[in-house]
């Protein structure tokens, strides 16, 4: 078994596409800015995040037609330099819920939300800094 991707079901596809591509700087697979599907990849590693139009999925799974509420996911991205990355993405329109903070003696984190209120955690692994 292989994990192919984490897929987020979204209602405002264009806003989420802009967030993951232009704000967070992930690479889109096809450039489908209006959906109904797009996969994003970081510049390194093999994990990916995909967006799927919620209405399209509701055609297959009718319970998805109801509006989503509450926190439904937490997307985690590892970055090499958390302070620099946070400065870059806030300059591109991101709003941090919590600035870079020491979580443990091995990790610093910052949190923000995408346009659909999915939580995004940015991690800096301190052991990898040397």
Secondary structure by P-SEA (a helix, b strand, c coil): ccccbbbbbbcaaaaaaaaaccccbbbbccccccccbbbbbccccccccccccaaaaaaaccccccccccccbbbbbbbccaaaaaaaaaaabbbbcccccccccccccccccccccbbbbbbbcccccc
